[in-house]
Amino acid sequence: MKARQLPLDLRLRDHSRFETFHAGGNGLAAATIVALAAGSSTERQVFLHGGAGSGKTHLLQAACHAAFAQGRACAYLPLADLTGEDAFAVLEGMEQLELLVLDDLQAVAGQPGWERALFDLINRMRESKRQLLLAARVAPEGLGCRLPDLTSRLGWGPVFRLEQPGEIELKTILQRRAALRGIELQVSVVDYLLRHECRDLETLLCLLDQLDLAALAEQRRLTIPFIREQLRHFSLVRDESGS
């Protein structure tokens, strides 16, 4: 395994744990990943897919946290962040790990070097009796793989489609995240955020983190007037930066 080929900061987000994941309609998928991370599952490979905000990355990183806690050799690789002509070489030797977690497969599908490397890796992981956890925005057959048989290998184990959280689940998730940060988030405040911001979970969670930092800096509570003020400020900053 060539560590020099991993110049990126691939640390896990501390809040991405099983206990902070709101399963909702994704209970079976979550239970399967919990067992996989613990090494108690008979499954050798699991594939998750779903749109942004469906919780894929949260589950994947939670699996790594749980595996590390049990002393298992594990790695999390977000493939969308691995760029370069021969970045796929990072997969060499990964079958030595007990659990390998690969995120964002849609970012490399259709690229010959990556597809061959993934094809060979899946075979090596199976031969070594190691476990592989995969995720993409679409199911294996929707990735548009060009390499014959790669699509079928990606689906060698259970394939789960993660459901997007509904409004009630979004409220629950936001309030749980706030509680973890020591914030009491009133229902009226959550309702205000959902009315005035997009309902993409990742965007909302990032916004909550920004609002918390701003509240700490100004020694303010997360009230609707404060949030309204901060949203105007964030909008001005985005406009000035041209984004």
C-alpha positions in Angstrom: 0.0 0.0 0.0 1.6 3.3 -1.1 0.9 5.9 1.5 2.7 8.6 -0.6 -0.2 8.3 -3.1 -2.6 9.7 -0.4 -1.7 13.4 -0.1 -5.3 14.3 0.8 -6.7 14.8 4.3 -9.0 11.8 4.5 -9.9 12.1 8.1 -13.4 11.0 9.2 -15.9 13.5 10.4 -16.3 13.0 14.1 -20.1 13.3 14.1 -20.5 10.6 11.5 -21.4 7.8 13.9 -24.0 5.1 13.9 -25.6 6.6 17.0 -26.1 9.9 15.2 -27.6 8.4 12.0 -31.4 8.7 11.7 -32.3 5.6 9.8 -35.9 6.3 9.1 -36.9 4.1 6.2 -33.3 3.0 5.8 -33.3 0.6 8.8 -32.3 -2.5 7.0 -29.4 -0.9 5.2 -28.2 0.7 8.4 -28.4 -2.6 10.3 -26.5 -4.4 7.5 -23.7 -1.8 7.6 -23.5 -2.0 11.4 -23.0 -5.8 11.2 -20.5 -5.3 8.4 -18.4 -2.9 10.4 -18.5 -5.2 13.4 -17.2 -8.1 11.3 -20.3 -10.1 12.3 -21.9 -10.1 8.9 -21.7 -13.0 6.5 -21.8 -10.4 3.7 -18.5 -9.6 2.0 -19.7 -6.7 0.0 -22.5 -4.1 0.3 -23.4 -1.3 -2.2 -25.3 1.8 -1.2 -26.8 4.4 -3.5 -28.9 7.5 -3.2 -28.8 11.2 -4.0 -27.0 13.9 -2.1 -28.3 14.2 1.5 -29.5 10.6 1.7 -26.9 9.7 4.3 -24.5 7.5 2.3 -21.3 9.2 3.4 -22.5 9.3 7.0 -23.1 5.6 7.1 -19.8 4.9 5.3 -17.8 7.0 7.8 -19.7 5.6 10.7 -18.7 2.1 9.6 -15.1 3.2 9.7 -15.4 4.7 13.1 -17.0 1.5 14.4 -14.4 -0.7 12.7 -11.5 1.4 14.1 -13.0 1.2 17.6 -12.8 -2.6 17.4 -9.2 -2.5 16.2 -10.0 -3.6 12.7 -7.8 -2.4 9.8 -10.0 -0.1 7.7 -9.8 2.8 5.2 -12.2 5.3 3.8 -11.6 6.7 0.3 -13.8 9.3 -1.3 -13.0 8.7 -4.9 -14.3 12.1 -6.1 -11.3 13.6 -4.2 -8.7 11.3 -5.7 -7.5 13.0 -8.9 -4.6 12.6 -11.2 -3.8 10.4 -14.2 -2.9 7.3 -12.2 -4.7 8.0 -8.9 -6.4 4.6 -9.2 -3.0 3.1 -8.1 -4.1 3.9 -4.6 -6.2 0.7 -4.7 -3.1 -1.4 -4.9 -2.7 -3.6 -1.8 -6.0 -2.5 -0.3 -7.1 -6.2 0.0 -4.8 -6.3 3.1 -7.4 -4.3 5.0 -10.2 -6.0 6.9 -12.7 -3.4 5.6 -12.3 -1.1 2.7 -14.9 1.7 2.2 -15.1 3.5 -1.2 -17.4 6.5 -1.7 -18.4 8.4 -4.8 -18.0 5.6 -7.4 -19.9 7.7 -9.9 -16.8 10.0 -10.1 -14.6 7.4 -11.6 -17.1 5.2 -13.6 -16.3 5.2 -17.3 -12.5 5.8 -16.8 -10.6 2.8 -18.0 -7.8 2.9 -15.5 -10.2 3.2 -12.5 -12.6 0.5 -13.9 -9.8 -2.0 -14.3 -8.4 -1.2 -10.9 -11.8 -1.6 -9.3 -12.5 -4.9 -11.1 -9.2 -6.3 -9.9 -9.7 -5.0 -6.4 -13.1 -6.6 -6.0 -11.7 -9.9 -7.1 -8.7 -9.6 -4.7 -11.0 -8.6 -1.8 -13.2 -11.7 -2.5 -10.3 -14.0 -2.7 -8.8 -12.6 0.5 -12.2 -12.9 2.3 -12.1 -9.2 3.1 -15.1 -6.9 3.3 -15.9 -4.1 0.9 -18.4 -1.3 1.4 -19.2 0.8 -1.8 -21.4 3.8 -2.5 -22.5 5.9 -5.4 -25.3 8.2 -6.4 -26.8 5.6 -8.6 -27.1 1.8 -8.6 -24.4 -0.3 -10.3 -26.3 -0.6 -13.5 -26.7 3.2 -13.7 -23.0 4.0 -13.5 -22.4 3.4 -17.2 -19.4 1.1 -16.6 -17.6 0.3 -19.8 -15.6 -2.7 -18.6 -17.4 -6.0 -19.1 -18.5 -7.7 -15.9 -17.6 -4.7 -13.6 -21.3 -3.8 -13.1 -22.2 -7.4 -12.0 -19.2 -7.4 -9.6 -20.3 -4.2 -8.0 -23.6 -5.9 -7.3 -22.1 -9.1 -5.9 -23.5 -8.3 -2.5 -26.7 -6.6 -1.2 -27.6 -3.3 -3.0 -29.5 -0.7 -1.0 -31.2 2.5 -2.2 -31.2 5.0 0.6 -34.4 7.1 0.9 -34.2 10.8 1.2 -35.4 12.1 4.6 -38.8 13.7 4.7 -39.7 16.9 6.5 -40.3 15.3 9.9 -37.0 13.4 9.6 -35.2 16.6 8.5 -36.4 18.3 11.7 -35.4 15.4 13.9 -31.9 15.2 12.3 -31.3 19.0 12.6 -32.4 19.0 16.3 -30.2 16.0 17.1 -27.2 17.6 15.4 -27.9 20.8 17.3 -28.1 18.9 20.6 -24.7 17.3 19.9 -23.3 20.8 19.7 -25.0 21.8 22.9 -27.6 23.9 21.1 -31.3 24.0 22.0 -32.9 24.4 18.6 -36.6 25.5 18.9 -39.1 23.9 16.5 -40.0 27.4 15.2 -36.3 27.9 14.3 -36.2 24.6 12.4 -39.4 25.5 10.6 -37.9 28.8 9.6 -34.8 27.2 8.2 -36.8 24.7 6.2 -39.0 27.5 4.7 -36.1 29.7 3.7 -33.3 27.3 2.7 -33.1 24.3 0.4 -34.0 21.0 1.9 -30.8 19.2 1.0 -29.6 17.6 4.3 -25.9 18.2 3.7 -26.5 21.8 3.0 -28.7 22.2 6.1 -26.2 20.6 8.3 -23.3 22.7 7.0 -25.5 25.8 7.5 -26.3 24.7 11.1 -22.5 24.4 11.8 -21.9 27.9 10.3 -24.7 29.4 12.4 -23.4 27.8 15.5 -20.0 29.2 15.0 -21.4 32.7 14.3 -23.6 32.5 17.5 -20.5 31.5 19.5 -18.5 34.3 18.1 -21.2 36.9 18.9 -22.4 35.2 22.1 -25.9 35.0 20.7 -28.6 32.3 20.8 -29.9 30.8 17.6 -33.1 32.8 17.3 -35.0 33.6 14.2 -33.9 37.3 14.1 -30.2 36.2 14.5 -30.6 33.5 11.8 -32.3 36.0 9.4 -29.4 38.4 10.0 -26.7 35.7 9.4 -28.4 34.4 6.2 -28.3 37.9 4.8 -24.6 38.1 5.7 -23.9 34.7 4.1 -25.7 35.7 1.0 -23.7 39.0 0.7 -20.4 37.0 1.2 -21.4 34.6 -1.6 -22.3 37.5 -3.9 -19.0 39.3 -3.2 -17.0 36.1 -3.9 -18.9 35.5 -7.1 -20.1 32.1 -6.1 
